[in-house]
């Protein structure tokens, strides 16, 4: 199975837009030359306007729930305040571009939980809020949005209106112009358009270094660029870039930080894809040791590195240890993220591959179907991660003797790839033909 992971710094580009004032209205910059530059702008357009008035009403409901929580808090009704805030955070986690409001809501929830003497839950919510704020580039603005009291948030409809401004407007001064390329590259990468993302991310790294960006910001840029090279399977470039990100992260705040641990784990994925499983395992063990020092036991980032380490262990044939870490990963995700969170989908798909390879086909199929439903609902039918998960499910079905079901699944996906004019189509057709030959050969015997 192709190694995969969710890079948590995808959220940075979207979070940066949270400081933009709605009054700004600067046109979309053209960016580096690309054969599909207009497509990139169309993607942004699809994010900018609400699909219908019902979405705006939902955003107003989020605002009202948060306001109700504040009023309940003032009246000493902590249970009611907590229930309202949990609705708010669950809704905001599904919204693009709402990281700042989510940080505020989590901060509010932390205060409520502390009042109820739920110290561990309070710490976890406070940590998530702090992480979101740290991911926003401008440290002065980040400090400004920290508060000792409960905070109002803006309706989601207002946040959507803010997305009408361009990525470049997230920069507070011309010296931060490199963020324009970084945010555009991040968005394209998040859409699975890796080749289109590369020139933006390369330009961002060069510009950030030339403009003497902070070590923290540089480490984030180089880490995302390292991931870009990994997706493009240029592994040597990826390793060099990730190591540069590690040295910058260490220069910023030392090794015992979540940022340093995340980059270690991302670098381990490159070693995994190169087949150096011992090297990957050593990096992941170091990453886990750091995470366990600095994160709460239910932190999603800890679940992510457990999942990635489990995949490494499965490559080395240590199925029992791999199963243990997959189970720990999924337990954390189920306790800490919404049921349709992409990170849970990745963990389920990876765990299912272990079950499939060890002959537990019914468990594998169940997990892969859950994962595929999440991927399709969150990413759309032609995203590369949908293709990977669907292919894994088809292989499980073939192993179980459900050849016709597998063929139907694959042929429906071929139609979707054709309709979407996907660049994945030629390689997918080749794989499909090979699998059909296996099925036909088996049926003859």
C-alpha positions as CSV (number, residue, x, y, z in Angstrom):
1,X,0.0,0.0,0.0
2,X,1.2,3.5,-0.7
3,X,2.3,5.3,2.4
4,X,0.3,8.3,3.3
5,X,-0.1,10.8,6.1
6,X,-2.0,14.0,6.9
7,X,0.4,16.9,7.2
8,X,-1.0,19.1,10.0
9,X,0.4,22.3,8.5
10,X,-2.2,22.3,5.7
11,X,-4.2,24.2,8.3
12,X,-1.7,27.1,8.4
13,X,-2.6,28.5,5.0
14,X,-6.3,28.5,5.8
15,X,-5.8,29.8,9.3
16,X,-3.8,32.7,8.0
17,X,-6.8,34.1,6.2
18,X,-8.7,34.4,9.6
19,X,-7.0,37.8,10.3
20,X,-8.2,39.4,7.1
21,X,-10.8,42.1,7.3
22,X,-13.9,41.7,5.1
23,X,-13.5,45.2,3.6
24,X,-10.4,44.2,1.6
25,X,-11.1,43.2,-2.0
26,X,-7.8,42.6,-3.9
27,X,-7.9,40.6,-7.2
28,X,-6.5,37.0,-7.3
29,X,-2.8,37.2,-8.3
30,X,-1.7,35.2,-11.3
31,X,1.1,33.4,-9.5
32,X,3.8,31.4,-11.3
33,X,3.1,30.3,-14.9
34,X,1.1,27.1,-15.1
35,X,-0.8,25.3,-17.8
36,X,-3.8,25.2,-15.4
37,X,-3.5,28.6,-13.7
38,X,-7.1,29.3,-14.5
39,X,-8.1,26.0,-12.9
40,X,-6.4,27.1,-9.7
41,X,-8.5,30.3,-9.7
42,X,-11.6,28.3,-10.3
43,X,-10.8,26.2,-7.3
44,X,-10.5,29.3,-5.2
45,X,-13.8,30.6,-6.6
46,X,-15.5,27.4,-5.5
47,X,-14.5,28.2,-1.9
48,X,-15.6,31.7,-1.9
49,X,-19.3,31.9,-2.1
50,X,-21.9,29.9,-0.1
51,X,-23.6,27.2,-2.1
52,X,-27.0,28.2,-0.7
53,X,-28.6,30.3,2.0
54,X,-28.9,27.2,4.3
55,X,-25.1,27.3,4.8
56,X,-25.3,30.9,5.9
57,X,-28.0,30.0,8.4
58,X,-25.8,27.2,9.7
59,X,-23.0,29.7,10.3
60,X,-25.4,32.0,12.2
61,X,-26.4,29.0,14.3
62,X,-22.7,28.4,15.2
63,X,-22.5,32.1,16.4
64,X,-25.7,31.8,18.4
65,X,-24.6,28.6,20.1
66,X,-21.3,30.2,21.2
67,X,-23.2,33.3,22.4
68,X,-25.6,31.0,24.3
69,X,-22.6,29.3,26.0
70,X,-21.2,32.6,27.1
71,X,-24.6,33.7,28.5
72,X,-25.0,30.3,30.3
73,X,-21.5,30.7,31.7
74,X,-22.4,34.1,33.1
75,X,-25.4,32.5,34.8
76,X,-23.4,29.7,36.3
77,X,-25.0,27.1,34.0
78,X,-21.9,25.1,33.2
79,X,-23.5,22.0,31.8
80,X,-25.5,24.1,29.3
81,X,-22.4,26.1,28.4
82,X,-20.4,23.0,27.8
83,X,-23.1,21.4,25.6
84,X,-23.4,24.5,23.4
85,X,-19.6,24.8,23.0
86,X,-19.2,21.2,22.0
87,X,-21.8,21.8,19.2
88,X,-19.8,24.9,18.2
89,X,-16.4,23.1,18.0
90,X,-17.9,20.1,16.2
91,X,-19.4,22.4,13.5
92,X,-16.3,24.6,13.1
93,X,-14.0,21.5,12.6
94,X,-15.9,20.9,9.4
95,X,-15.5,24.5,8.1
96,X,-12.6,25.6,5.8
97,X,-11.0,28.8,6.9
98,X,-12.5,28.9,10.4
99,X,-9.3,28.0,12.4
100,X,-9.3,31.3,14.4
101,X,-12.9,30.9,15.5
102,X,-12.3,27.2,16.3
103,X,-9.3,28.3,18.5
104,X,-11.6,30.8,20.3
105,X,-14.3,28.2,20.8
106,X,-11.8,25.6,22.1
107,X,-10.4,28.2,24.5
108,X,-13.9,28.9,25.7
109,X,-14.5,25.2,26.2
110,X,-11.3,24.8,28.1
111,X,-12.4,27.5,30.6
112,X,-15.8,25.9,31.0
113,X,-14.3,22.4,31.6
114,X,-11.8,23.9,34.1
115,X,-14.8,25.4,36.0
116,X,-16.3,21.9,36.1
117,X,-13.0,20.5,37.5
118,X,-12.4,18.4,34.4
119,X,-8.7,19.2,34.3
120,X,-7.6,16.7,31.7
121,X,-10.3,17.6,29.2
122,X,-9.6,21.3,29.9
123,X,-5.9,20.9,29.2
124,X,-6.6,19.0,25.9
125,X,-9.0,21.7,24.7
126,X,-6.5,24.4,25.7
127,X,-3.7,22.6,23.9
128,X,-5.7,22.3,20.7
129,X,-6.6,26.0,20.8
130,X,-2.9,26.9,21.4
131,X,-1.8,24.7,18.5
132,X,-4.2,26.5,16.1
133,X,-3.0,29.9,17.2
134,X,0.7,28.8,16.8
135,X,-0.1,27.8,13.3
136,X,-1.0,31.4,12.3
137,X,2.1,33.1,11.1
138,X,2.0,36.5,12.7
139,X,3.1,35.9,16.3
140,X,2.0,39.4,17.4
141,X,-1.5,38.8,16.1
142,X,-1.5,35.3,17.7
143,X,-0.8,36.9,21.1
144,X,-3.5,39.5,20.5
145,X,-6.1,36.8,20.1
146,X,-5.3,35.0,23.4
147,X,-7.7,36.0,26.1
148,X,-8.3,35.3,29.8
149,X,-12.1,35.3,29.3
150,X,-14.7,33.8,27.0
151,X,-14.7,35.2,23.4
152,X,-17.3,35.8,20.8
153,X,-16.8,34.2,17.4
154,X,-18.0,35.3,14.0
155,X,-20.8,33.4,12.0
156,X,-19.5,30.9,9.5
157,X,-21.2,33.0,6.7
158,X,-18.9,35.9,7.7
159,X,-15.8,33.6,7.5
160,X,-16.8,32.5,4.0
161,X,-17.0,36.1,2.9
162,X,-13.5,36.6,4.2
163,X,-12.3,33.9,1.7
164,X,-13.2,36.3,-1.1
165,X,-9.8,38.0,-0.4
166,X,-6.7,36.4,-1.8
167,X,-4.0,34.5,-0.1
168,X,-1.7,37.4,-0.4
169,X,-3.9,39.5,1.8
170,X,-3.1,37.2,4.8
171,X,0.3,39.0,4.9
172,X,0.4,41.9,7.2
173,X,3.2,43.7,5.2
174,X,4.9,43.4,1.8
175,X,7.9,41.7,3.6
176,X,5.6,38.7,4.0
177,X,4.8,38.4,0.3
178,X,6.2,34.8,0.2
179,X,3.1,33.7,2.0
180,X,1.0,34.3,-1.2
181,X,2.9,31.5,-2.9
182,X,2.9,29.3,0.2
183,X,-0.8,29.5,0.7
184,X,-1.6,28.9,-3.0
185,X,0.8,25.9,-3.1
186,X,-0.8,24.5,0.1
187,X,-4.3,24.8,-1.3
188,X,-3.2,23.0,-4.6
189,X,-1.4,20.3,-2.6
190,X,-4.5,19.8,-0.4
191,X,-6.5,19.3,-3.6
192,X,-4.1,16.6,-4.7
193,X,-2.7,18.8,-7.5
194,X,0.9,18.2,-6.5
195,X,2.7,19.1,-9.8
196,X,0.8,22.4,-9.9
197,X,1.7,23.1,-6.2
198,X,5.4,22.6,-6.7
199,X,6.4,26.0,-8.3
200,X,4.5,27.9,-5.7
201,X,6.1,26.1,-2.8
202,X,9.6,26.3,-4.3
203,X,9.1,30.1,-4.8
204,X,7.8,30.5,-1.2
205,X,10.9,28.8,0.2
206,X,13.3,31.0,-1.8
207,X,11.4,34.2,-1.0
208,X,11.1,33.4,2.7
209,X,14.8,32.7,2.9
210,X,15.7,35.9,1.0
211,X,13.4,37.9,3.2
212,X,14.9,36.5,6.4
213,X,11.7,34.9,7.7
214,X,11.8,33.5,11.2
215,X,13.3,30.0,11.7
216,X,9.8,28.8,12.7
217,X,8.2,30.1,9.5
218,X,11.1,28.7,7.4
219,X,10.8,25.3,9.1
220,X,7.1,25.2,8.2
221,X,7.7,26.1,4.6
222,X,10.6,23.6,4.1
223,X,8.5,20.9,5.8
224,X,5.7,21.3,3.4
225,X,8.1,21.4,0.5
226,X,9.6,18.2,1.7
227,X,6.2,16.6,1.7
228,X,5.6,17.9,-1.8
229,X,8.8,16.2,-3.0
230,X,7.7,13.0,-1.2
231,X,4.4,13.0,-3.0
232,X,6.3,13.5,-6.3
233,X,8.6,10.6,-5.3
234,X,11.7,12.7,-5.5
235,X,13.0,11.1,-2.3
236,X,16.5,12.5,-2.1
237,X,15.2,16.0,-2.5
238,X,12.6,15.3,0.1
239,X,15.2,14.1,2.7
240,X,17.4,17.1,2.2
241,X,14.5,19.5,2.5
242,X,13.1,17.8,5.6
243,X,16.5,17.8,7.3
244,X,16.7,21.6,6.6
245,X,13.3,22.0,8.2
246,X,14.5,20.0,11.3
247,X,17.6,22.2,11.7
248,X,15.4,25.3,11.5
249,X,12.9,23.9,14.0
250,X,15.6,23.1,16.4
251,X,17.1,26.6,16.0
252,X,13.7,28.1,16.7
253,X,12.8,26.2,19.9
254,X,14.8,23.1,20.4
255,X,14.0,19.5,19.8
256,X,11.4,18.9,22.5
257,X,8.5,20.5,20.5
258,X,5.5,19.2,18.6
259,X,6.8,20.9,15.5
260,X,10.1,19.1,15.6
261,X,8.4,15.7,16.3
262,X,6.0,16.2,13.3
263,X,8.9,16.9,10.9
264,X,10.7,13.7,12.2
265,X,7.6,11.7,11.5
266,X,7.2,13.2,8.1
267,X,10.9,12.4,7.3
268,X,10.3,8.8,8.4
269,X,7.6,8.5,5.7
270,X,10.3,9.2,3.1
271,X,12.5,6.4,4.5
272,X,9.5,4.1,4.5
273,X,8.9,4.8,0.8
274,X,12.5,4.2,0.0
275,X,12.3,0.8,1.8
276,X,14.6,1.9,4.7
277,X,12.3,0.6,7.5
278,X,14.9,0.6,10.2
279,X,15.7,4.2,9.5
280,X,12.0,5.1,9.5
281,X,11.4,3.3,12.8
282,X,14.3,5.1,14.5
283,X,12.9,8.5,13.5
284,X,9.4,7.5,14.6
285,X,10.5,6.3,18.0
286,X,12.2,9.6,18.6
287,X,9.1,11.4,17.4
288,X,6.8,9.4,19.7
289,X,9.1,10.0,22.7
290,X,8.9,13.8,22.1
291,X,5.1,13.8,21.5
292,X,4.5,11.8,24.7
293,X,6.4,14.5,26.6
294,X,4.7,17.5,25.2
295,X,1.2,16.4,24.1
296,X,-1.9,15.2,26.0
297,X,-2.5,11.4,25.8
298,X,-5.5,12.0,23.5
299,X,-3.8,14.5,21.1
300,X,-4.6,13.6,17.4
301,X,-0.9,14.2,16.5
302,X,0.1,11.4,18.8
303,X,-2.5,9.2,17.1
304,X,-1.0,10.1,13.7
305,X,2.5,9.1,14.6
306,X,1.2,5.8,16.2
307,X,-0.5,5.1,12.9
308,X,2.6,5.8,10.9
309,X,4.8,3.8,13.2
310,X,2.4,0.9,12.9
311,X,2.7,1.0,9.1
312,X,6.5,0.8,9.5
313,X,6.2,-2.2,11.8
314,X,3.9,-3.9,9.4
315,X,6.5,-3.5,6.6
316,X,9.0,-5.3,8.8
317,X,6.6,-8.2,9.4
318,X,5.9,-7.4,13.0
319,X,2.1,-7.6,12.6
320,X,1.3,-8.0,16.4
321,X,3.1,-4.8,17.3
322,X,1.7,-3.0,14.3
323,X,-1.9,-4.0,15.3
324,X,-1.3,-2.6,18.8
325,X,-0.2,0.8,17.5
326,X,-3.0,1.0,14.9
327,X,-5.6,0.2,17.7
328,X,-4.1,2.9,19.9
329,X,-4.2,5.4,17.0
330,X,-7.9,4.7,16.2
331,X,-8.9,4.8,19.8
332,X,-7.4,8.3,20.2
333,X,-9.0,9.5,17.0
334,X,-12.4,8.2,18.0
335,X,-12.1,10.1,21.3
336,X,-10.8,13.3,19.9
337,X,-12.0,14.1,16.3
338,X,-15.3,14.0,14.5
339,X,-16.4,10.6,13.0
340,X,-15.7,11.9,9.4
341,X,-12.3,13.3,10.1
342,X,-9.7,12.5,7.4
343,X,-7.1,11.4,9.9
344,X,-9.4,8.7,11.1
345,X,-10.0,7.6,7.5
346,X,-6.2,7.2,6.9
347,X,-5.8,5.2,10.1
348,X,-8.7,2.9,9.2
349,X,-7.4,2.4,5.6
350,X,-3.9,1.6,6.8
351,X,-5.1,-0.8,9.6
352,X,-7.4,-2.5,7.0
353,X,-4.3,-3.2,4.8
354,X,-2.7,-5.0,7.7
355,X,-5.9,-7.1,8.2
356,X,-6.1,-7.8,4.5
357,X,-2.4,-9.0,4.3
358,X,-3.0,-11.3,7.3
359,X,-6.2,-12.8,5.9
360,X,-8.8,-11.0,8.1
361,X,-10.7,-9.9,5.1
362,X,-14.1,-9.1,6.6
363,X,-12.5,-6.8,9.2
364,X,-10.5,-5.2,6.4
365,X,-13.5,-4.7,4.1
366,X,-15.5,-3.0,6.9
367,X,-12.7,-0.6,7.7
368,X,-12.0,0.2,4.1
369,X,-15.7,1.0,3.4
370,X,-15.8,3.4,6.4
371,X,-12.6,5.0,5.2
372,X,-13.8,5.3,1.6
373,X,-17.0,7.0,2.7
374,X,-15.0,9.6,4.6
375,X,-12.6,10.2,1.8
376,X,-15.4,10.6,-0.8
377,X,-17.4,12.9,1.4
378,X,-14.5,15.2,2.3
379,X,-12.3,15.1,-0.8
380,X,-14.6,14.3,-3.8
381,X,-14.7,11.2,-6.0
382,X,-11.5,11.7,-7.9
383,X,-9.0,12.7,-5.2
384,X,-5.8,10.6,-5.2
385,X,-6.5,9.4,-1.7
386,X,-9.9,8.2,-2.7
387,X,-8.3,6.3,-5.5
388,X,-5.8,4.6,-3.1
389,X,-8.5,3.6,-0.7
390,X,-10.8,2.3,-3.4
391,X,-8.0,0.3,-4.9
392,X,-7.2,-1.3,-1.5
393,X,-10.9,-2.2,-1.0
394,X,-11.0,-3.7,-4.5
395,X,-8.0,-5.9,-3.8
396,X,-9.6,-7.0,-0.5
397,X,-12.8,-8.0,-2.4
398,X,-10.8,-10.0,-4.9
399,X,-9.0,-11.8,-2.1
400,X,-12.4,-12.6,-0.6
401,X,-13.6,-14.0,-4.0
402,X,-16.0,-11.1,-4.7
403,X,-14.7,-10.5,-8.2
404,X,-17.8,-9.0,-9.7
405,X,-18.2,-6.5,-6.8
406,X,-14.5,-5.5,-7.2
407,X,-14.9,-5.0,-11.0
408,X,-18.0,-2.9,-10.6
409,X,-16.3,-0.7,-8.0
410,X,-13.3,-0.2,-10.2
411,X,-15.3,0.5,-13.4
412,X,-17.4,3.1,-11.6
413,X,-14.2,4.8,-10.5
414,X,-12.9,4.7,-14.1
415,X,-16.0,6.6,-15.2
416,X,-15.5,9.2,-12.5
417,X,-11.8,9.7,-13.4
418,X,-12.8,10.1,-17.1
419,X,-15.5,12.6,-16.3
420,X,-13.1,14.5,-14.1
421,X,-10.4,14.4,-16.7
422,X,-8.1,13.1,-14.0
423,X,-4.3,12.6,-14.6
424,X,-4.6,9.4,-12.6
425,X,-6.6,7.7,-15.4
426,X,-3.8,6.1,-17.4
427,X,-2.0,4.5,-14.5
428,X,-5.4,3.4,-13.0
429,X,-6.4,1.7,-16.3
430,X,-3.1,-0.1,-16.4
431,X,-3.6,-1.4,-12.8
432,X,-7.2,-2.3,-13.6
433,X,-6.1,-4.4,-16.7
434,X,-3.5,-6.3,-14.6
435,X,-6.1,-7.1,-11.9
436,X,-8.6,-8.2,-14.5
437,X,-6.0,-10.6,-16.0
438,X,-5.5,-12.1,-12.5
439,X,-9.2,-12.6,-12.0
440,X,-9.7,-14.1,-15.5
441,X,-6.8,-16.4,-15.0
442,X,-8.2,-17.6,-11.7
443,X,-11.6,-18.2,-13.1
444,X,-10.2,-20.4,-15.9
445,X,-8.7,-22.7,-13.3
